[in-house]
Amino acid sequence: MRIGLAAFFVALLVGAAALFVASRALPDLEVRTIPWTTPAGGLQAAAPPGQVFTCARDGLRRIDVAVTPVEPAQPENLELVLRAGGPSGEVVRTVVASALDPFQWGGWLRFEFESVADSSGQRFAFELRPAGGAPASHVAPYVRYRGHMGRGTWQGERRLSGTVEGEIQSEEPDLRALAFSAPHLAGRIALTLIDAESGAELRSASFEASAPIEFGWVVLSFERLRDSRWRRYRYRLELPPGAELQADEKGACSFPFHGSGRVDARLGGMTFGGRELGDRDLNFRAWSDTGPSVAWGLLRERLGWRLMPLALLWIAASALLGYTVGRARR
């Protein structure tokens, strides 16, 4: 009987310990695309990329940014500037990256700093830029556009310039953006979307780079086309002089985005050279004070009424283990 009770309590303690250990690796906020697919292009000091967000807990102490080095990069050549209130707010921390994991070809670029004690509920903005006053760095942060990514073309050896035309077929409703791979872009790119059957111009969009984009994806967003499923569209792109798009034998490398674009309310959108882009976010993680109470609160929030039956099943499984061990011992 004693052995059975011991096994029961050991099972309960192991579960509690697992909750405690997991809570230590729990970010305050996380934005991640699986897989990482859309780098914004190499960092330019003239137009640093960044992100606006609201912190949920006190003790903001670390920010990770997902990046891909265009060439092998050293973490100490990159820095993060954290501002309170928004992109034009007061600078509260400036820190050089401490690690890039994995080191060689991309992953989470880690910035650790003295914790901000009263960060709960506060709005912050950070910028990622080359350290030491360098004009550029061969590191590109990944961006997640607010929508569901459809099927597209990723790689090609050709280059297109001037006026580029092509055709797509939307496989889903609510078409809301097209993304194109740009080995080089400086200036304004303009898109016209045309119904392939009627020839009517349906949407137009443009994007002007504040600084040259090297090996990045350019997303051109427009008002949703709700009945786009299985519809064919033509597009026409006007590129600035010297700009290039990546292409294969079928045309420009591109893919569509669909959906409503709704995300966590704490995300304020990406910034690019001082401009706020509310339709996309950097892939990043913010770390604050953590603990079992935080993990338990997240479980309650995400599981709702399911949490109680799962807790009872855990207790019942622990009791069954104790009973089985006790019987076997006897």
Backbone hydrogen bonds in HBPLUS format (Angstrom, degrees):
<---DONOR---> <-ACCEPTOR-->    atom                        ^
c    i                          cat <-CA-CA->   ^        H-A-AA   ^      H-
h    n   atom  resd res      DA  || num        DHA   H-A  angle D-A-AA Bond
n    s   type  num  typ     dist DA aas  dist angle  dist       angle   num
A0005-LEU N   A0001-MET O   2.98 MM   4  6.31 158.4  2.03 150.4 155.7     1
A0006-ALA N   A0002-ARG O   2.88 MM   4  6.10 156.0  1.94 148.2 155.4     2
A0007-ALA N   A0003-ILE O   2.92 MM   4  6.16 158.6  1.97 149.3 154.4     3
A0008-PHE N   A0004-GLY O   3.00 MM   4  6.23 152.1  2.08 144.4 152.3     4
A0009-PHE N   A0005-LEU O   2.99 MM   4  6.29 163.9  2.02 154.5 157.1     5
A0010-VAL N   A0006-ALA O   2.87 MM   4  6.03 156.4  1.93 150.2 157.6     6
A0011-ALA N   A0007-ALA O   3.01 MM   4  6.15 157.4  2.06 145.4 150.6     7
A0012-LEU N   A0008-PHE O   3.14 MM   4  6.47 155.1  2.20 144.8 151.4     8
A0013-LEU N   A0009-PHE O   2.89 MM   4  6.12 159.1  1.94 150.4 156.0     9
A0014-VAL N   A0010-VAL O   2.89 MM   4  6.09 153.7  1.96 150.2 157.2    10
A0015-GLY N   A0011-ALA O   3.16 MM   4  6.38 158.1  2.21 145.3 150.3    11
A0016-ALA N   A0012-LEU O   3.03 MM   4  6.32 157.5  2.08 147.3 153.7    12
A0017-ALA N   A0013-LEU O   2.82 MM   4  6.00 156.3  1.87 148.8 155.5    13
A0018-ALA N   A0014-VAL O   2.92 MM   4  6.13 152.6  2.00 145.0 152.4    14
A0019-LEU N   A0015-GLY O   3.06 MM   4  6.37 152.0  2.14 144.5 151.5    15
A0020-PHE N   A0016-ALA O   3.03 MM   4  6.33 154.0  2.10 146.1 153.1    16
A0021-VAL N   A0017-ALA O   2.91 MM   4  6.17 167.5  1.93 157.0 159.2    17
A0022-ALA N   A0018-ALA O   2.96 MM   4  6.06 164.1  1.98 148.2 153.0    18
A0023-SER N   A0019-LEU O   3.04 MM   4  6.13 144.9  2.17 139.9 149.0    19
A0024-ARG N   A0021-VAL O   3.19 MM   3  5.52 143.3  2.34 104.6 114.1    20
A0025-ALA N   A0022-ALA O   3.11 MM   3  5.52 152.4  2.19 110.1 118.0    21
A0028-ASP N   A0286-ALA O   2.64 MM 258  5.43 137.5  1.82 147.6 161.8    22
A0029-LEU N   A0286-ALA O   3.32 MM 257  5.25 150.3  2.42 136.6 139.6    23
A0286-ALA N   A0029-LEU O   2.91 MM 257  5.25 158.9  1.96 150.7 156.0    24
A0031-VAL N   A0284-PHE O   2.83 MM 253  5.32 160.0  1.87 163.8 168.4    25
A0143-VAL N   A0038-THR O   2.92 MM 105  5.65 161.9  1.96 143.8 148.3    26
A0217-TRP N   A0039-PRO O   2.87 MM 178  6.06 156.1  1.92 166.5 169.2    27
A0040-ALA N   A0141-PRO O   2.83 MM 101  5.80 158.0  1.88 165.9 169.1    28
A0042-GLY N   A0214-GLU O   3.20 MM 172  5.63 149.2  2.30 141.6 147.4    29
A0043-LEU N   A0139-VAL O   2.95 MM  96  5.87 132.3  2.18 142.6 150.3    30
A0137-SER N   A0043-LEU O   3.06 MM  94  5.14 153.2  2.13 139.0 138.8    31
A0047-ALA N   A0044-GLN O   3.06 MM   3  5.42 147.2  2.18 108.1 117.2    32
A0045-ALA N   A0135-PRO O   2.87 MM  90  5.08 174.3  1.88 138.3 139.6    33
A0273-GLY N   A0048-PRO O   3.11 MM 225  5.13 176.7  2.11 130.0 131.0    34
A0128-LEU N   A0049-PRO O   2.86 MM  79  5.77 165.1  1.88 179.0 175.6    35
A0050-GLY N   A0271-THR O   2.87 MM 221  4.77 145.6  1.98 139.6 135.0    36
A0271-THR N   A0050-GLY O   2.99 MM 221  4.77 161.6  2.02 109.4 111.5    37
A0051-GLN N   A0126-PHE O   2.98 MM  75  5.58 143.7  2.11 145.4 155.5    38
A0126-PHE N   A0051-GLN O   2.98 MM  75  5.58 153.2  2.05 151.0 158.6    39
A0052-VAL N   A0269-GLY O   2.95 MM 217  5.56 156.1  2.01 156.8 164.5    40
A0268-GLY N   A0052-VAL O   2.78 MM 216  4.59 154.2  1.84 132.3 130.5    41
A0053-PHE N   A0124-PHE O   2.93 MM  71  5.50 163.1  1.96 149.8 153.8    42
A0124-PHE N   A0053-PHE O   2.76 MM  71  5.50 175.0  1.77 177.2 178.7    43
A0054-THR N   A0266-ARG O   2.87 MM 212  4.89 137.4  2.06 137.3 147.8    44
A0055-CYS N   A0122-GLN O   2.95 MM  67  5.69 156.0  2.01 166.3 166.1    45
A0121-GLY N   A0055-CYS O   2.69 MM  66  5.45 146.2  1.80 148.6 155.5    46
A0289-ASP N   A0058-ASP O   3.12 MM 231  6.15 169.6  2.13 153.9 156.1    47
A0059-GLY N   A0116-VAL O   2.97 MM  57  4.95 130.2  2.22 143.1 145.0    48
A0116-VAL N   A0060-LEU O   2.78 MM  56  5.08 150.7  1.87 136.6 145.4    49
A0061-ARG N   A0287-TRP O   2.90 MM 226  5.90 169.9  1.91 158.2 160.6    50
A0113-PHE N   A0061-ARG O   3.07 MM  52  5.48 169.8  2.08 150.6 150.2    51
A0287-TRP N   A0062-ARG O   2.80 MM 225  5.01 167.0  1.82 156.0 154.5    52
A0063-ILE N   A0111-PHE O   2.93 MM  48  5.29 157.9  1.98 150.3 157.3    53
A0111-PHE N   A0063-ILE O   2.91 MM  48  5.29 145.8  2.02 145.4 156.5    54
A0064-ASP N   A0285-ARG O   2.84 MM 221  5.01 160.8  1.88 146.7 153.4    55
A0285-ARG N   A0064-ASP O   2.86 MM 221  5.01 149.8  1.95 140.1 145.0    56
A0065-VAL N   A0109-LEU O   2.92 MM  44  5.08 154.5  1.99 137.2 144.4    57
A0109-LEU N   A0065-VAL O   2.76 MM  44  5.08 174.0  1.76 143.9 145.5    58
A0066-ALA N   A0283-ASN O   2.92 MM 217  5.47 177.2  1.92 158.2 158.4    59
A0142-TYR N   A0066-ALA O   2.92 MM  76  5.75 163.4  1.95 146.9 147.8    60
A0067-VAL N   A0107-GLY O   2.94 MM  40  5.66 162.8  1.97 160.9 163.4    61
A0107-GLY N   A0067-VAL O   3.04 MM  40  5.66 139.5  2.20 145.5 157.5    62
A0068-THR N   A0140-ALA O   2.83 MM  72  5.31 151.5  1.91 144.9 153.8    63
A0140-ALA N   A0068-THR O   2.99 MM  72  5.31 170.6  2.00 136.1 139.2    64
A0070-VAL N   A0138-HIS O   2.78 MM  68  5.16 144.1  1.91 127.4 139.0    65
A0077-ASN N   A0074-GLN O   3.09 MM   3  5.71 165.4  2.12 120.8 124.9    66
A0078-LEU N   A0075-PRO O   3.06 MM   3  5.75 153.2  2.14 129.0 129.1    67
A0131-ALA N   A0077-ASN O   2.84 MM  54  5.01 173.8  1.85 124.8 124.1    68
A0097-ALA N   A0078-LEU O   2.92 MM  19  5.81 167.7  1.94 155.6 156.2    69
A0079-GLU N   A0129-ARG O   2.99 MM  50  5.65 171.6  2.00 171.1 173.1    70
A0129-ARG N   A0079-GLU O   3.06 MM  50  5.65 169.5  2.07 162.0 165.0    71
A0080-LEU N   A0095-VAL O   2.81 MM  15  5.46 161.6  1.85 159.8 164.2    72
A0095-VAL N   A0080-LEU O   3.00 MM  15  5.46 160.9  2.04 154.1 159.4    73
A0081-VAL N   A0127-GLU O   3.00 MM  46  5.24 158.0  2.05 146.0 153.1    74
A0127-GLU N   A0081-VAL O   2.95 MM  46  5.24 144.8  2.07 138.6 149.9    75
A0082-LEU N   A0093-ARG O   2.80 MM  11  5.09 173.7  1.81 157.5 159.7    76
A0092-VAL N   A0082-LEU O   2.84 MM  10  5.82 160.9  1.88 151.6 158.2    77
A0093-ARG N   A0082-LEU O   3.39 MM  11  5.09 161.8  2.42 135.8 135.3    78
A0083-ARG N   A0125-ALA O   2.71 MM  42  5.20 164.7  1.73 165.2 170.3    79
A0125-ALA N   A0083-ARG O   2.98 MM  42  5.20 150.8  2.07 143.4 147.4    80
A0084-ALA N   A0090-GLU O   2.93 MM   6  5.55 155.7  1.99 154.6 157.6    81
A0085-GLY N   A0123-ARG O   2.63 MM  38  4.92 158.9  1.67 156.3 148.8    82
A0089-GLY N   A0086-GLY O   3.02 MM   3  5.15 167.1  2.04 117.1 119.0    83
A0098-SER N   A0110-ARG O   2.85 MM  12  5.76 160.3  1.89 160.9 167.5    84
A0110-ARG N   A0099-ALA O   2.85 MM  11  5.31 166.4  1.87 157.0 161.6    85
A0101-ASP N   A0108-TRP O   3.15 MM   7  5.42 168.0  2.17 138.8 139.2    86
A0108-TRP N   A0101-ASP O   2.97 MM   7  5.42 139.1  2.14 156.2 145.1    87
A0122-GLN N   A0119-SER O   3.05 MM   3  5.33 165.6  2.07 130.4 131.6    88
A0134-ALA N   A0131-ALA O   3.43 MM   3  6.12 166.9  2.45 116.7 120.1    89
A0283-ASN N   A0142-TYR O   3.02 MM 141  5.68 157.5  2.07 144.4 141.8    90
A0144-ARG N   A0281-ASP O   2.68 MM 137  5.31 172.4  1.68 172.0 174.1    91
A0281-ASP N   A0144-ARG O   2.94 MM 137  5.31 156.3  2.00 140.1 147.7    92
A0147-GLY N   A0145-TYR O   2.93 MM   2  5.79 123.8  2.26 112.2  96.1    93
A0146-ARG N   A0279-ASP O   3.00 MM 133  5.56 171.3  2.01 145.8 143.0    94
A0148-HIS N   A0258-HIS O   2.57 MM 110  4.93 157.7  1.62 150.2 152.9    95
A0258-HIS N   A0148-HIS O   2.79 MM 110  4.93 149.1  1.88 133.2 143.8    96
A0150-GLY N   A0256-PRO O   2.87 MM 106  5.21 176.8  1.87 145.4 145.9    97
A0153-THR N   A0254-SER O   2.74 MM 101  5.33 154.6  1.81 158.8 162.5    98
A0158-ARG N   A0247-ALA O   2.91 MM  89  4.86 143.5  2.05 156.0 151.0    99
A0247-ALA N   A0158-ARG O   3.06 MM  89  4.86 146.4  2.17 129.5 126.5   100
A0160-LEU N   A0245-LEU O   2.93 MM  85  5.12 155.0  1.99 143.6 151.5   101
A0245-LEU N   A0160-LEU O   2.88 MM  85  5.12 148.9  1.98 140.5 150.0   102
A0239-LEU N   A0162-GLY O   2.97 MM  77  5.18 160.5  2.01 144.5 149.8   103
A0164-VAL N   A0237-LEU O   2.89 MM  73  5.00 158.0  1.93 143.2 150.0   104
A0237-LEU N   A0164-VAL O   2.72 MM  73  5.00 165.1  1.74 155.0 160.1   105
A0166-GLY N   A0235-TYR O   3.17 MM  69  5.50 150.7  2.26 145.8 149.1   106
A0235-TYR N   A0166-GLY O   2.94 MM  69  5.50 159.5  1.98 143.1 145.9   107
A0168-ILE N   A0233-TYR O   2.84 MM  65  5.42 160.0  1.88 156.4 163.1   108
A0233-TYR N   A0168-ILE O   2.86 MM  65  5.42 167.9  1.88 160.1 163.5   109
A0170-SER N   A0231-ARG O   2.89 MM  61  5.56 156.1  1.95 171.3 167.0   110
A0230-TRP N   A0170-SER O   2.57 MM  60  5.24 133.7  1.77 144.0 156.6   111
A0259-GLY N   A0174-ASP O   3.05 MM  85  5.25 135.2  2.26 125.4 138.3   112
A0175-LEU N   A0225-LEU O   3.22 MM  50  5.12 133.1  2.46 141.0 130.6   113
A0225-LEU N   A0175-LEU O   2.83 MM  50  5.12 155.0  1.89 145.0 153.5   114
A0176-ARG N   A0257-PHE O   2.91 MM  81  5.80 172.5  1.92 154.1 153.2   115
A0222-PHE N   A0176-ARG O   2.99 MM  46  5.48 162.4  2.02 146.7 146.7   116
A0257-PHE N   A0177-ALA O   2.99 MM  80  5.10 147.5  2.10 141.8 138.9   117
A0178-LEU N   A0220-LEU O   3.05 MM  42  5.43 155.1  2.12 141.8 147.1   118
A0220-LEU N   A0178-LEU O   2.85 MM  42  5.43 176.0  1.85 158.7 159.4   119
A0179-ALA N   A0255-PHE O   3.00 MM  76  5.54 162.7  2.03 158.7 164.4   120
A0255-PHE N   A0179-ALA O   3.23 MM  76  5.54 142.0  2.38 136.7 145.0   121
A0180-PHE N   A0218-VAL O   2.89 MM  38  5.31 155.1  1.95 143.2 150.0   122
A0218-VAL N   A0180-PHE O   2.82 MM  38  5.31 167.7  1.83 159.6 159.6   123
A0181-SER N   A0253-CYS O   3.38 MM  72  5.98 155.4  2.44 148.5 151.4   124
A0246-GLN N   A0181-SER O   2.88 MM  65  5.49 165.0  1.90 145.4 150.0   125
A0182-ALA N   A0216-GLY O   2.77 MM  34  5.47 172.9  1.78 171.2 173.4   126
A0216-GLY N   A0182-ALA O   3.14 MM  34  5.47 153.3  2.22 145.7 141.5   127
A0215-PHE N   A0183-PRO O   3.07 MM  32  4.04 155.5  2.13  97.5 105.3   128
A0244-GLU N   A0184-HIS O   2.82 MM  60  5.36 166.6  1.84 156.5 156.3   129
A0185-LEU N   A0213-ILE O   2.96 MM  28  5.07 138.7  2.14 143.4 150.5   130
A0213-ILE N   A0185-LEU O   2.74 MM  28  5.07 167.8  1.75 153.9 157.1   131
A0209-ALA N   A0187-GLY O   3.02 MM  22  5.42 159.2  2.06 145.7 140.7   132
A0189-ILE N   A0207-PHE O   2.86 MM  18  5.47 166.2  1.88 158.0 158.9   133
A0207-PHE N   A0189-ILE O   2.94 MM  18  5.47 150.8  2.03 153.6 162.5   134
A0190-ALA N   A0238-GLU O   3.17 MM  48  5.17 159.7  2.21 137.6 143.8   135
A0238-GLU N   A0190-ALA O   2.91 MM  48  5.17 157.5  1.97 145.6 152.9   136
A0191-LEU N   A0205-ALA O   2.68 MM  14  5.12 171.7  1.69 163.9 162.8   137
A0205-ALA N   A0191-LEU O   3.00 MM  14  5.12 153.9  2.07 138.4 142.8   138
A0192-THR N   A0236-ARG O   2.92 MM  44  5.16 143.3  2.05 143.7 154.6   139
A0236-ARG N   A0192-THR O   2.91 MM  44  5.16 146.6  2.02 145.3 154.9   140
A0193-LEU N   A0203-ARG O   2.83 MM  10  5.10 175.0  1.83 149.7 151.2   141
A0202-LEU N   A0193-LEU O   2.81 MM   9  5.69 153.2  1.88 152.0 161.1   142
A0203-ARG N   A0193-LEU O   3.42 MM  10  5.10 162.2  2.45 129.4 133.7   143
A0194-ILE N   A0234-ARG O   2.72 MM  40  4.98 172.1  1.72 160.1 159.3   144
A0234-ARG N   A0194-ILE O   2.79 MM  40  4.98 163.1  1.81 147.8 153.2   145
A0195-ASP N   A0200-ALA O   2.87 MM   5  5.37 164.5  1.89 158.2 159.8   146
A0199-GLY N   A0195-ASP O   2.83 MM   4  5.09 143.4  1.97 137.3 147.2   147
A0196-ALA N   A0232-ARG O   3.16 MM  36  5.49 164.5  2.18 133.7 131.7   148
A0231-ARG N   A0228-SER O   2.98 MM   3  5.28 157.1  2.04 138.6 134.0   149
A0243-ALA N   A0240-PRO O   3.14 MM   3  5.65 164.8  2.16 135.9 138.6   150
A0253-CYS N   A0246-GLN O   2.83 MM   7  5.71 173.6  1.84 139.0 140.3   151
A0248-ASP N   A0251-GLY O   2.97 MM   3  5.48 158.2  2.02 153.1 150.7   152
A0251-GLY N   A0248-ASP O   3.24 MM   3  5.48 149.7  2.33 106.0 114.3   153
A0267-LEU N   A0264-ASP O   3.05 MM   3  5.80 169.5  2.06 124.1 127.6   154
A0270-MET N   A0277-LEU O   3.17 MM   7  5.19 126.7  2.47 156.7 142.5   155
A0270-MET N   A0280-ARG O   2.84 MM  10  5.77 135.5  2.04 148.1 147.7   156
A0277-LEU N   A0270-MET O   2.69 MM   7  5.19 173.9  1.70 162.9 163.8   157
A0272-PHE N   A0275-ARG O   2.80 MM   3  5.13 147.7  1.91 140.7 151.5   158
A0275-ARG N   A0272-PHE O   3.19 MM   3  5.13 164.4  2.21 109.1 110.3   159
A0294-VAL N   A0291-GLY O   3.08 MM   3  5.42 125.8  2.38 106.6 119.6   160
A0295-ALA N   A0291-GLY O   3.15 MM   4  6.53 162.4  2.19 154.2 159.1   161
A0296-TRP N   A0292-PRO O   2.82 MM   4  5.99 161.8  1.85 152.6 157.9   162
A0297-GLY N   A0293-SER O   2.92 MM   4  6.05 152.6  2.00 138.9 146.6   163
A0298-LEU N   A0294-VAL O   2.95 MM   4  6.26 154.3  2.02 151.2 157.7   164
A0299-LEU N   A0295-ALA O   2.98 MM   4  6.27 155.7  2.04 148.2 155.0   165
A0300-ARG N   A0296-TRP O   2.98 MM   4  6.27 158.2  2.03 149.7 155.2   166
A0301-GLU N   A0297-GLY O   2.94 MM   4  6.16 153.5  2.01 143.7 151.4   167
A0302-ARG N   A0298-LEU O   2.87 MM   4  6.00 162.7  1.90 154.0 157.8   168
A0303-LEU N   A0299-LEU O   2.85 MM   4  5.66 157.1  1.90 147.2 153.5   169
A0304-GLY N   A0300-ARG O   3.01 MM   4  5.27 145.0  2.14 124.8 134.0   170
A0306-ARG N   A0303-LEU O   3.09 MM   3  5.28 150.6  2.18 134.5 128.6   171
A0307-LEU N   A0304-GLY O   3.18 MM   3  5.94 164.4  2.21 120.3 124.4   172
A0310-LEU N   A0306-ARG O   3.19 MM   4  6.34 160.2  2.23 150.9 156.8   173
A0311-ALA N   A0307-LEU O   2.89 MM   4  6.12 154.2  1.95 152.6 159.9   174
A0312-LEU N   A0308-MET O   2.95 MM   4  6.22 160.6  1.99 156.1 161.3   175
A0313-LEU N   A0309-PRO O   2.90 MM   4  6.13 150.3  1.99 144.1 152.5   176
A0314-TRP N   A0310-LEU O   2.96 MM   4  6.22 151.6  2.04 144.5 152.0   177
A0315-ILE N   A0311-ALA O   3.01 MM   4  6.35 159.9  2.05 150.3 154.9   178
A0316-ALA N   A0312-LEU O   2.83 MM   4  6.03 160.2  1.87 148.3 154.5   179
A0317-ALA N   A0313-LEU O   2.79 MM   4  5.96 156.3  1.84 148.1 154.5   180
A0318-SER N   A0314-TRP O   2.96 MM   4  6.20 154.0  2.03 145.8 152.9   181
A0319-ALA N   A0315-ILE O   2.88 MM   4  6.16 154.3  1.94 148.0 155.3   182
A0320-LEU N   A0316-ALA O   2.85 MM   4  6.10 155.6  1.91 148.2 155.1   183
A0321-LEU N   A0317-ALA O   2.93 MM   4  6.15 151.7  2.01 143.0 150.6   184
A0322-GLY N   A0318-SER O   2.96 MM   4  6.26 160.1  2.00 147.3 152.4   185
A0323-TYR N   A0319-ALA O   2.88 MM   4  6.13 161.5  1.92 152.0 156.9   186
A0324-THR N   A0320-LEU O   2.89 MM   4  6.03 161.3  1.92 148.1 153.2   187
A0325-VAL N   A0321-LEU O   2.91 MM   4  6.12 163.9  1.93 154.2 158.3   188
A0326-GLY N   A0322-GLY O   2.93 MM   4  6.07 160.4  1.97 147.6 153.5   189
A0327-ARG N   A0323-TYR O   2.93 MM   4  6.16 158.3  1.97 149.8 155.4   190
A0328-ALA N   A0324-THR O   2.93 MM   4  6.12 162.1  1.96 149.1 154.3   191
A0329-ARG N   A0325-VAL O   2.91 MM   4  6.10 151.3  2.00 146.1 154.1   192
A0330-ARG N   A0326-GLY O   3.05 MM   4  6.32 155.8  2.11 145.9 152.0   193
